[in-house]
Amino acid sequence: MEPQLPFFNFSLSKVLASEPDSFQRAKLQIIITIILFSIVKALIIIPFTLDHDQYKQFYRAVLIVLVFAVLIKILLYRPASAIVISHIMLISGVVVIWSNLLIYAHTINIVTIQLIFMVSLVSYYLVGGMRAGIYTALAMLPVIYFMVARYVGATYFTDTTEELVPAGRDLIILLNFLTFVLSHYQYYRAFRQNLDEKEALNSQLKINVTEAKALAYSRSLFLSTMSHELRTPLNGVIGMAHLLKDSATADQLDNLNILEFSANNLLSVINDVLDYNKSELDKIELEAFAVNLPALFKQINSGLEMRAAEKGLTLLLDVDATLKDKPVITDPTRITQIIYNLAGNAIKFTDDGSIKISVQVLALSEEKVTVKFCVSDTGIGIASERQEAIFDPFTQASSDTTRKFGGTGLGLAIVKRLLKLFGSAIQLESSPGQGSKFTFAIEFELCKQLQSGVVEFKTEMADMKGFRILIAEDNRINVMLLQKLLSKWDIQTVVAGNGQEAVDLMENNTFDAVLMDIHMPIMDGYTATKAIRSLSDPVKANIPIIAVTASVSHNLYIKIMEAGMQDYVNKPFQPDQLFEKLKQLYKPIH
């Protein structure tokens, strides 16, 4: 509402137009209605009072005309003063009720009753709350006074009465009823309009939510598709680099290491973007495996040592010995991802000194163990005013950090969201030039049986002579990579270019396992797996099927299990990872 309009404004429509809220407009209309009707009633009373020499009634009517005329002018000039005007009107109504009893009528007549009801109802419309309750009580007190006074003896301010003549009184009663009807109608109309506005907003909100869900789904589908399109050629690059290392010279080996390192960095960026998208959609779910934390962190440390050594940094690992025989139930993939992100950042932003990874027991019981993880470095440090911001997506410690060190700015945002899934939060201690220290604590359930939980692959891979595998894959680069890789292990391969070919080959041939791509033309991997599971030959119908996919669908594992596959390998995959899965299926021929 505009606090003030031009002084000579006489337009009610301008006042109403300045108020966007329907209830506030209704209040303004009720005030105008009551003021105008009050002036009209007073003007009607004036001639009747003069004809019957009722000068007290005359003076009151004139005063009402003057006061209410001033009020209506103030309202047209300063709409923001509506609440003050409301109080003046209500006080005037209470004064009229009391004066009717004590001065003019000496009784509670129908006009007084009308005024009592009007003050009571309008007070809740205009001011509401406790103040409306006070006005209602003040308006009803004359009734109580009159009822008591009839038994104890009435005391009035005057000895004689000046009630309006019947003709004037009847007109006032009629106008009071009209004031009632119009005030109620204006408030009801505002109430109805408010409901309509809310219904329209709810309808628009539903449309917006539907559009947002569709947009989120489209974005997720786009990222999933782009992931597949990026991971598939990356699988060929990383896989071929790994194969070429076997026959490379020393110079070629250096070049291949650079190629593999660059491809893995690109893969890391893709994974960060996809993981952040999953976390935004709350699609990341923690898995539960028995994990030996010292073994897991030994493997993590081994993966980070080369990166630290390239910068001449010392990588220290300190794992509490208590955890050696205390396997826990957790998600090793996400724990690894958290530590890799934190330690990777520490290596990136440290030019001299060391990085330390510490794993210490905080509390231990028969059922659970609380472990404190700490990653510290001697790097560039982070200013205190930026320490909260770096956990926001696409944000780094300073504007030139990306230019100097690279990175997407997603690593710490992903760490923060992953730790939330573990019921934990990260703490940061840092100052510029003094390094940084990231700590968090996680409570794990203890596993009753001692298990490694971390597969340690052997560098020497035995042959799997006589093993026959059907490769269902439409990408020629991936087919060539799998054939070359599997031939190193003396595995025989047959290739199907789509799901339908895979089903046809299964019907007419015998295989020991199937490596099934998910996205293929004609028939996808899910449909092909279901078709194989429905074959009449029970041996063929129960053949082990491993999905080899670049998909990043959040419910990928569920879909794979529902289709009837036993396991899956993500592209790009490490050869030893695939070897370990096939080794579990291989039965040597003696």
Buried (B, 14 or more C-beta within 10 A) or exposed (E): BEEEBEEEBEEBEBBBEBBEEBBBBBBBBBBBBBBBBBBBBBEBBBEBBEEBEBEBBBEBBBEBBEBBEEBBBBBBBBBBBBEEBBBBBBEBBBEBBBBBBBBBBBEBBEBBEBBBBBBBBBBBBBBEEEBBBBBBEBBBBBBEBBEEBEEEEBEBEEEEBBBBBEEBBEBBBEBBEEBBEBBBBBBEBBEEBBEEEEEEEEEEEEEEEEEEEEEEEEEBEEBBBBBBEBBBBBBBBBBBBBBBEEEBEEEEEEEBBEBBBEBBEBBBBBBBBBBBBBBBEEBBEEEEBBBBBBBBBBBBBEEBBEBBEEEEBEBEBEBBEEBEEBBBBBBBEBBBBBBBBBBBBBBBBBEEBBBBBBBBBEEBEEEEBBBBBBBBBBBBBBEEEBBEEBBEBEBBBBEEBBEEEEBBBBBBBBBBBBBEBBEBEBEBBBEBEEBBBBBBBBBBEBBEEEEEBBEEBEEEBEEBEEBEBBBBBBBEBBBBBBBBBBEEBEBBBBBBBBBBBBBEBBEEEEBBBBBBBBBBEEBBBBBBBBBBBEBEEEEBBEBBBBBBBBBBBBEBBEBBEEBBBBBBBBBBBBBBEBBBBBBEBBEEEE
